[in-house]
Amino acid sequence: MSRIILIAAFVALLGSYGTLSAHESDWMRARLACADVGIDPGSNTFDQCVFDLYYSLWDEENVAEH
């Protein structure tokens, strides 16, 4: 359930940033999504959330292309 919330928050932020590289922008959006659901940015849980969200979405995007 929380993964769905994180993905929804991430999708809501997709159009918010323009000039960063795609990689930097995706990491920033994952960080913002994890912070938006209330995870402390200084915690290991936050780092794991960002990692999981970024790579879950990367997997979805790349599987959809094939």
C-alpha positions as a printed NumPy array, in Angstrom:
array([[  0.   ,   0.   ,   0.   ],
       [  2.762,   2.47 ,   0.889],
       [  4.537,   1.692,  -2.398],
       [  1.375,   2.739,  -4.265],
       [  1.289,   6.   ,  -2.31 ],
       [  4.953,   6.634,  -3.064],
       [  4.47 ,   5.96 ,  -6.757],
       [  1.436,   8.234,  -6.851],
       [  3.397,  11.017,  -5.151],
       [  6.254,  10.488,  -7.576],
       [  3.946,  10.687, -10.571],
       [  2.411,  13.89 ,  -9.225],
       [  5.863,  15.455,  -9.153],
       [  6.931,  14.335, -12.631],
       [  6.345,  17.63 , -14.379],
       [  7.673,  19.848, -11.609],
       [ 11.315,  20.119, -12.652],
       [ 12.861,  20.964, -15.988],
       [ 16.595,  21.526, -16.365],
       [ 18.217,  18.683, -14.434],
       [ 19.44 ,  15.617, -16.234],
       [ 16.913,  12.792, -16.334],
       [ 18.895,  10.766, -13.803],
       [ 19.265,  13.654, -11.319],
       [ 15.671,  14.676, -11.811],
       [ 14.369,  11.155, -11.16 ],
       [ 16.438,  10.842,  -7.986],
       [ 15.197,  14.235,  -6.776],
       [ 11.587,  13.264,  -7.445],
       [ 12.038,  10.007,  -5.565],
       [ 13.519,  11.955,  -2.633],
       [ 10.63 ,  14.412,  -2.67 ],
       [  8.054,  11.628,  -2.825],
       [  9.595,   9.849,   0.166],
       [  9.765,  13.105,   2.132],
       [  6.188,  13.937,   1.127],
       [  4.86 ,  10.812,   2.833],
       [  6.634,  11.825,   6.033],
       [  9.823,   9.75 ,   6.074],
       [ 12.698,  11.567,   7.823],
       [ 15.263,  12.564,   5.164],
       [ 18.16 ,  11.788,   7.512],
       [ 17.154,   8.184,   8.155],
       [ 18.168,   4.864,   6.662],
       [ 14.48 ,   4.266,   5.951],
       [ 14.443,   7.378,   3.772],
       [ 17.496,   6.24 ,   1.806],
       [ 15.91 ,   2.826,   1.275],
       [ 12.638,   4.437,   0.2  ],
       [ 14.417,   6.579,  -2.407],
       [ 16.394,   3.615,  -3.712],
       [ 13.357,   1.334,  -3.902],
       [ 11.125,   3.946,  -5.519],
       [ 13.701,   5.018,  -8.093],
       [ 14.522,   1.493,  -9.194],
       [ 10.917,   0.265,  -9.073],
       [  9.915,   3.02 , -11.457],
       [ 13.004,   2.454, -13.6  ],
       [ 12.078,  -1.216, -13.891],
       [  8.496,  -0.334, -14.857],
       [  9.613,   2.139, -17.511],
       [ 12.152,  -0.216, -19.029],
       [  9.948,  -3.298, -18.966],
       [  7.18 ,  -1.321, -20.674],
       [  9.544,  -0.416, -23.539],
       [ 10.303,  -4.042, -24.423]])
